[in-house]
Amino acid sequence: MSPPPRSRLAHWLFTGLAGLSVAVLAAAAFAMADPLPFDSVLGLLGAILLFFPLHLLIVTGATLMLALLARRRRARAAMALFTVAALASAVMAIAPSAALWLFARHENVTLSLGEYLRDGAHLNLGSPQPDRGVSYGTTADGTTLMLDVWRGADDGEPGLRPALLRVHGGAFIRGNRSDMPDWDRWFSARGYTVFDVEYRLPPPVRWQDEIGDVKCALGWVAAHAGDYGVDPVKISVTGFSAGATLAMLAAYSAGDPRLPPSCDVPPVSVRSVINLYGVPDMPGLYDTSPSRALVQDASVRYIGGSPSEFPDRHAAVSPLTYVGAASPPTISFLGASDRIVVSRQLSELDDALKHAGAISEAYLLPATDHGFDVNWGGFATQFARAKIATFLERYR
């Protein structure tokens, strides 16, 4: 006897849902594996899934339950499709996590699943902290420049504290101070007084203003070191993405007349540099980034145009231009699956620093995308924190 029409409809709807789940996971797997543009729907989806891969095990559990339900209903096609979906989501969750786990083990870093589960439940995103805000200068155009001060915790050691100037990212055209504030908390818990800087953004074109503001902030920190109990010869710099690029520029081009500070401060010698997926070679970024439209739009707004139109400007805002024997010790991190900055940028920076006789550590993280530290408990973030902690013990 054939099932009644309503039962047949439910059967086909159930099978259709199973087929849709397989199709969606196939698209998601493609987005994770292929460096699609960051500013596309699939590119952003792929990045998010690489930020939070183990969260896909929720999908694995849900599709397994649906497969069991399909079995009870004797919907064989639906059961098979839901089983495929469960297996696919499990592989998508475990493969990138296992790749990072093995990489960390090879680098003598211990990762914690418990920390992933505990700290991966929130986004490491933030906004300016009015109660921490301090003005570090006023520019010629009347802009009041601000930074947030995250005072270092008492580590029990006598004497002045080291300082860290932190620069936010945002493709040079957006962003705010105290973005990704878990880094500020983490550094300050280790005794660093963190100065989280904002800088002027377009419009108008700001290729000199942005780095000028960062250098102004560096000079202000050195001049006011006594007010915050900071050692003026122990100021390090860090940033993520565009902010890491500006941090490297500030460290490597100290005193260079091509990139003057935007206020009247002397050059500051930086103790060390922490580079989280910054851009060493700006012309190279323009030509090679998988997110070509995003990069080219940002270049027009930040620099004024392409490298062929403004070769001197693009060279001037490339940290590689200024690498030399005096460049401070640098530690760098980039995801092998970064869909904005290609992997060779990391190796070119590492090679240039070492060839110049400077100290460099560089880590290309497998199955990791641009902005990985938005997941504070993620394995890539755990790895970066472990290596940074060791690096700062050496170059504090």
C-alpha positions, 0 to 999 in steps of 0.5 A: 500500500502506498503512503498517503499523499501527506506522508509522501510530501513530508518524505520528499521535503525531508529528502530535499532538506537533506540534499540542501544540507549537503549542497550548503556544506559543499559550498562551505567546504569550497569556501574554506579551501579556496582563497575566495575574496574576503569581501564576497559572501562565500569568502567571508563564510570561508574565513569565519569557518576557518576562525571557528572550525570546531564549531562545525561539530554542532552541524555534525551532531545535528545532521547525525540526529537527522540521519537517525530520524530519517532511518526511523522514517525509512527515508533511505535517501534522506538518511544517506544524504544526512550521513554524508553531511555529518561526515563532511562537517566532521572533516571540515571541523577536524582537518584544519584543527588537526593541521594546526595541532600538528604544526604547534606540536612541531613548534613545541607549543601546547594547545588546549581544547578546553581553552578553545571551548571556553574562550571561543564562545565570544568574538574578540572585538571592541570599541574605544574605551572612553574611561581609558582615553587620552589625547596624544596630540592635535594635528595641523588640520585640528584633529584631536588624536586619541589613544586608550591606556591599558595599564600593566598589571603589577608583576612584582618586579621593581622598576619601570614597566615595558610599554607596547604601542598597539595599532588597529587594522581595517585596510587603512580605511576603517577601524578603531582603537581598542579593537580586539581588546583581548590582546590589550588585556593579555599584554597588560596582564603580563606587565606591559602598559599598552597604548592602543592608538587611533589614527586619521582615516580617509578621506582625504588620502592619508598615506603619510598621515596614518604613519605620521600619527603612529609616530606621533603617538610613539613620541608622545609615549616616550615623552610621557613615560614617567607619567605611566611608570614606563621605561622609554627605552623599552617600547615595543609595537604591535598591530594586526593587518593594516595596523601591523603594517603601520607598526612595522613602518614606525619601527623600521623607518624611525627618523626617515624624512619620507615618513615624518611624525605628524607632531613635533616629536623626536624619533623613537627607537623601538624595542621589538615588533609583533606583526600579525598578518601585516603587509610588508610589500604594498605594491605586491599586495596590490598585484597578488591579493586574492581580494583584489577589489577590496585591496584596490579600493583601499589603495585608492582611498589610502594612497590615492591610486595604484602602484603604477600611478604612485610608485613612490607612495606605495614604496614609501608605505612598504615596510620592506623599503626600510629594513636594515641592520638596525631593524628591531627584532620582529615576530610575524604570523600569517595564515597559509589560507589568508585571503588578503595577504599571500604567503610569500609576503611573510617569507620576503619579510623574514628573508629581508630581515635576516639578510640585513642581520636583524632578528626575525621569527616568522610563522606560516600557520596552516589552515588559518585565515586573515583575522584569525585572532577574532577567535581568542580561544582558537588554536591559531591564537593560542599558538601566536600567544605562546610564541609572543610570550617567549619572544617578549621574554627575550626582547622585553 
